[in-house]
C-alpha cells in the first residue's frame, strides 16, 4: 500500500506555473528522489506533501486518506526536514533535542541524546549554545531527530546533506537506509550525488519558462 500519493497536483508560485497534473505514489520501503533545476519547484512540492502549504489544485493522500482529513495523524507519522533547521540558537544541542522530543511526544533519555550526538561527531559540543557551532554542526543537531521518531512512516527531506562533511553524509545516508529497510518511505531532494545503497525511484521536475 502506498504511504503517500498525489493526484493531479499543480502549484503556481508568483504567477509562474511550477508543475501541473503531477501523479505519483511512494510505497512502504521506497525512496523517491526528486530532481530538477533550481526554481523547478522541488521545495514547493515537498512543502505541499508535508501539509505546510496547499497546492493550487490536486490532492495529497497518506495511506489513501486525504491529508486534509487526517492532519494530526499524518503529522504524527511524518518527519519533515526543510531548509530552516528549526533549532533555537541560544539553546544547546541537548536542550534543542529535548524540546523537540517534548513537542512531538517522543520519550528519549538524555543518555540516548548524548549517544546520538556522539554518532554524529558532536562529542564535547552537546552543552554549548548551537549559535557557537558551525553550519554543518548545527545541521547535524537538527538531523539527530531522525534517530528519535522511530514510529514515523514517512520522511520528507529537502537537501539533508547540505553543509555536511563526508562523515556526516555517510551517517545520514546509513540512517535513511535503515529507515527504508524497516518499511519507512522517503521523499527527498539533494544537490549532491545520491550515494544511498538502496533501490531508488526518480522524479524530475522540469523548469518551466513562462
N, C-alpha and C positions, 0 to 999 in steps of 0.2 A: 504494500500500500504506500502511496506517496505521502511523504511528510509535509511537503509544501508544493503547491502547484499554482499556476496563474492562468487566467483565461482572458484573452483579448486585452491585454494590458497596454495602455498608452499613457505617455507622460509628455506634457508640454512645460517648458521652463523658459521664462522671459520671452514668451511668444515664439519660441523655437521648438518644433517637434523633435523630441529626443528619440523616441521609438513608438511604434504603434502595433496593435494587434499581436502582442507577444504572448506566446503559449509555450509552457514547459512544465514538467513535473520532476521533482527530486525524490527518489525513493530512499527508504531506510538503508544506511550503509553506503550512500552515494555522495560523491563530491562533484559539484558543478563549479567550474572555473569560468568566471565571466571576464571576457577580454574586450578590448576596444581602445581607441584613441582617447586622450583627454577630451572631455566635452561630449563624449558619445552617450553618456547617461548612466554609467556604471553605478556611481554613488547614489544617484537619484533612484535607480531601480532597487538597490539594496535597502534604502530608507523606506521605500514603499513596501517591500517584503517584510521589513521589521515592524510595520504598522506605525511608523513615525510620521509619515505624511500619506495622503491619499492620492491615488492615481487619477488622471483626468477621465479615464474610462477603464473598465475591466475590473476583475476581482482577484483576490488572493485567498487561497484556501490552505488551512492547516488540518491535516488528516481529514480532508474532504469537507471541512466545515469552514464557512466564510469567517475570516479573522475578525470581521466587524461584529460577529455574533458570539465570539468566544475570546475576547481580548485578554481577560485575566488569565484564563487557562493557557492561551497562546504564549503570553509573556513569561509564565511560569516555566515553560518548556523551551524558552529561547535564550540564547546568549548572543548579544549584538556587540560588535566591536567596530566603531566608526573612526573618523578622523580625529574627533575630540576624545581624549582619553578618559574623561570623567573621573579625574582624581583631584584632590584638594592639595595644592602645592604647600600649604602650611602644615599639613599632617605628614607623619612618617609613612613609610611603606606599610608597616604593620597596621597602623591606625586606619589608613585608607582601605585596606582589605577587610579589616574588622567591620568598618562601617558598611562596606558593600555587602558583606555577608548578612549583616543585620537587616539591611534594606530588602534583601532577597530571601530572607528566612532560611539562610544556609547555616547549619551548625558546624563550625570548624574550630578546632583548638588552636591556641596561639602556637603551640609546638608545630602543628601542621603548617601554619603560615610561615614560620621560620624555615621549616624544611623545604617548602616550595620555593621560597625566595633563594635558598641556597642552590636549588636545582637551576635557578635562573641566573646564577653567578652574581648574587647580590649580598653575599656574606659581608657583614660589617657595615652595611648600609641600611639595615632594617629599621633603625630608630631615629634617623635624621630626617628633617623635612625634605620631601621629594623635590622641592624647589632647588635643592643643592645637588640634585642628581643630573646626569647628562640626559639628553633627549632619548637615547637608546635605553638607559636605565629606567627612566620614567615609563617608557613604553612596556618594558618587561614587568614593572609593577602592575600595570593595567592588565597585561596579558595573563598574569598569575590567576586571574579569575577563572580561567578555563580549567584549572586543576580542581576547582571547588564545586562547581554546579554539576554534579555527576548525573543528576536526573534529567538534564536537558535533552531534548530530542533534536534540536536544530541549532547550529552555529551559523551566523551571518557575519562574515569578516571582510572589512573593507581595508585593504592594504595592510595586513597584520605584520608584514616583515619590514616595513619602513623603519629606518634608523637602527635596525638590529645588526649586530655583527654576525659572523658565520656561526658561532656557537649559539647565539640567540635564535637564529633561523632554524638551526638543527633541532633545538629544544621544542620550539613551537610546531615544527613540521612533525616531530615524533608524537606530540600530544594530539595533533589533528588526526594522524593515522590511528592512534589508539581509540579516539572517539568514534571514528568511522568504523573501525573493526568491531566496536561494541554495538553497532546498529544505528549510530547517530548519522545525521545528514548535515552537509556543509555546503554553503554557497559563499564563494569568496572571489575577491579580485587581488591582483598583485602586479606591480610594475616589474618586479624581479622575476626571473625564470622560476617556474614552479618545480621544486625538487622534492616532491612528496611521492614516496614509493607506494602508490595506490592507484587503482584504475580511476581515470578522470574523464568526465564529460565536459565539453566546452560549449560556451555560448558567446558569440562575438556580436557586439553591438556596433553597428556602422555609424560613423559620424555623418550627420545629415547637414548639408549646406543648404540653407534656406534662401 
